[in-house]
Amino acid sequence: MEVANVTFSDRIPTGYEPVDDLLFGGIPERHAAVLTSPANDERNLLIRRFLETGIKAGQITFLVSTGAFNTKTLTARTQMNFYHFICNPIADVITKSHPNTFKLRGIENLLDLNIALNSALRKLNSTVKKPRRCCIQIVSDVLLHHKAVQTRRWLTRLLPELRAKGFTILAVMDLGMHSFQESRAVLDLFEGEISIYEEPGSKGKGRFLAIKRMTGKEYLETEMPLSHDRA
């Protein structure tokens, strides 16, 4: 599908062409966007491209995950600008120790995660003006365990802190894991929503990408079909 070849200067490229095309270059700088998608190859590819694009550009790049996402190639190629916060009781098994790897026992104690994030944020060089990016993969895990009130309280504090430090944020949620009420309590904390979803077609189910919203910013309201041959 052909889209307008327009790029706005205030956008942070994700490195994933379908998203960057629909958003005129990427996620608006210092915005918090949520990717709503079930687990699939396209979701994993978008996350990986978002991280790799930041690392290759020399941008401070945070990843908050349970460790299920494969970051071995990222860690091997990066210098000191990639920070990985692993919320998993077997984090020592999942990854090797690294000065910028924070191993946490899980998502049960959000205070431990907040302390680790704040520790890393305090050490960042405030004179460096490059954009920064953060991927938060654990939103659904936190919502399942802590329910809507505590999850909303956690994000209400975390997202402004990251934005104030120059971060553009991509969070990840699987809406199929939550009730409508729980999902809405969290989704409205984000300025934007990017959605990957399936719809039936003549050749079976097809996978599509759309920008549901991006508050105060221009984007294409186009449903884009996704192919499986992207690398």
C-alpha positions in Angstrom: 0.0 0.0 0.0 1.4 3.4 -1.0 1.4 6.1 1.7 2.5 9.7 1.6 6.3 10.1 1.8 6.2 12.8 4.5 8.4 13.1 7.6 7.9 15.5 10.4 11.0 16.7 12.3 9.4 16.0 15.8 9.1 12.3 15.2 11.2 9.5 16.6 11.5 6.7 14.0 10.6 3.2 15.2 12.5 1.6 12.4 9.4 -0.4 11.5 8.4 1.0 8.1 4.6 0.5 8.3 4.4 2.5 11.6 6.8 5.2 10.5 4.8 5.7 7.3 1.5 6.1 9.1 3.0 8.4 11.7 4.9 10.6 9.2 8.3 9.5 10.5 7.6 7.9 13.8 6.2 8.4 17.3 6.1 12.1 18.3 9.1 13.0 20.5 8.4 12.6 24.2 5.0 11.0 23.6 4.0 7.8 25.3 2.3 5.4 22.8 0.9 1.9 23.5 1.1 -0.9 21.1 -2.0 -3.1 21.5 -1.4 -6.5 19.9 -1.5 -10.2 20.7 1.8 -12.0 20.6 2.9 -12.4 17.0 5.9 -12.0 14.7 4.9 -8.4 13.7 4.7 -7.2 17.3 8.1 -8.8 18.1 9.6 -7.2 15.0 8.3 -3.7 15.8 9.7 -4.0 19.3 13.1 -5.2 18.0 13.3 -2.4 15.4 12.3 0.2 18.0 15.2 -0.9 20.2 17.8 -1.4 17.5 17.0 1.9 15.8 17.7 3.7 19.1 20.8 1.8 19.9 22.3 2.3 16.4 21.7 6.0 16.7 23.5 6.2 20.0 20.4 7.0 21.9 19.8 5.9 25.5 17.5 3.0 25.1 15.6 1.3 28.0 13.8 -2.0 27.8 11.6 -3.2 30.6 10.6 -6.8 30.1 10.1 -10.2 31.7 13.1 -11.5 29.7 11.0 -13.5 27.3 12.1 -11.2 24.5 15.4 -12.2 22.9 17.9 -9.4 23.5 21.1 -11.5 23.0 22.0 -9.9 19.7 21.1 -6.5 21.0 23.3 -6.8 24.0 26.2 -8.2 22.0 26.2 -5.2 19.6 25.5 -2.3 22.0 27.8 -0.2 24.0 26.7 1.6 27.1 23.5 3.1 25.8 21.2 0.1 26.2 19.6 -0.6 29.6 17.7 -3.8 30.3 15.4 -4.2 33.3 14.5 -7.8 33.5 11.5 -8.7 35.8 11.9 -12.4 36.2 12.8 -14.7 39.1 15.2 -16.6 36.8 16.9 -13.5 35.3 20.3 -14.9 36.0 19.5 -17.8 33.7 18.0 -15.6 31.0 20.9 -13.2 30.5 24.5 -12.6 31.5 25.4 -9.8 33.9 26.2 -6.4 32.4 26.6 -3.0 34.0 23.4 -1.8 32.5 21.3 -4.9 33.2 19.0 -4.8 36.2 17.8 -8.1 37.4 14.6 -8.0 39.4 12.7 -10.9 41.0 9.5 -10.2 39.1 6.6 -7.7 38.7 5.1 -8.4 42.1 7.1 -5.6 43.8 6.9 -2.5 41.6 8.9 -0.5 44.2 12.0 -2.5 43.3 11.5 -1.7 39.6 10.9 2.0 40.3 14.1 2.1 42.4 16.1 0.5 39.5 14.6 2.8 36.9 15.3 5.9 39.1 18.8 4.8 39.7 19.5 4.5 36.0 17.8 7.8 35.3 19.9 9.7 37.9 23.1 8.5 36.2 22.2 9.7 32.7 24.2 12.6 31.4 21.8 15.6 31.5 24.0 17.6 29.0 23.4 15.1 26.2 20.5 16.3 24.0 19.9 13.2 21.9 16.4 11.7 22.0 15.9 8.8 24.3 13.5 5.8 24.1 11.9 3.3 26.4 10.0 0.1 25.6 7.8 -1.2 28.5 6.8 -4.7 27.6 5.3 -5.6 31.1 2.1 -3.6 31.1 -0.2 -6.6 30.7 1.8 -8.6 33.3 1.5 -5.7 35.8 -2.2 -5.3 35.0 -2.9 -9.0 35.5 -1.1 -9.0 38.9 -1.9 -5.6 40.3 -5.2 -4.8 38.7 -6.3 -1.5 37.3 -6.0 0.9 40.2 -2.4 0.0 41.1 -1.3 -0.3 37.5 -2.7 3.1 36.7 -1.1 4.6 39.8 2.3 3.2 38.7 2.0 4.4 35.1 0.7 7.8 36.2 4.0 8.4 38.0 6.4 6.6 35.6 5.3 8.0 32.2 5.8 11.7 33.2 9.1 11.0 34.8 10.4 9.3 31.6 9.0 12.1 29.4 10.7 14.7 31.6 14.0 12.9 31.0 13.6 13.1 27.2 12.2 9.6 26.6 9.8 8.6 23.9 7.9 5.6 25.1 6.5 2.5 23.4 4.5 0.3 25.8 3.0 -3.0 24.9 -0.4 -4.5 25.9 -2.4 -7.6 24.8 -6.0 -6.5 25.1 -7.2 -10.1 24.9 -5.8 -10.7 28.3 -7.9 -8.0 30.1 -11.5 -6.9 30.5 -12.7 -3.9 28.6 -12.9 -1.8 31.9 -9.3 -2.7 32.9 -7.9 -1.9 29.5 -9.6 1.5 29.3 -8.3 2.4 32.7 -4.8 2.0 31.4 -5.1 3.0 27.7 -6.2 6.6 28.4 -2.8 7.3 30.1 -1.1 7.2 26.7 -1.2 9.9 24.1 -1.2 7.4 21.3 -2.3 3.9 20.4 -0.9 1.7 17.7 -2.8 -1.5 17.0 -1.9 -4.8 15.3 -5.0 -7.0 14.9 -6.4 -9.8 12.8 -9.5 -9.7 10.5 -11.0 -12.5 8.4 -10.6 -12.3 4.6 -11.1 -14.4 1.5 -7.7 -16.2 2.1 -8.2 -16.7 5.9 -7.3 -14.3 8.6 -5.1 -11.3 7.7 -3.1 -9.2 10.0 -3.4 -5.4 9.9 -1.8 -2.3 11.4 -3.6 1.0 12.2 -3.0 4.1 14.3 -6.0 4.4 16.6 -5.0 7.8 17.9 -2.1 10.1 18.4 -3.4 13.1 20.5 -2.6 16.5 19.0 -0.5 15.1 16.1 -1.1 14.3 12.5 -1.2 10.7 11.3 -2.8 8.6 8.5 -6.1 7.0 9.4 -5.3 4.1 7.2 -5.6 0.3 7.8 -2.4 -1.3 6.5 -2.1 -5.0 5.7 1.0 -6.6 7.1 3.0 -9.3 5.3 4.9 -12.1 7.0 8.1 -11.6 5.0 9.5 -8.6 6.9 12.9 -9.2 8.4 
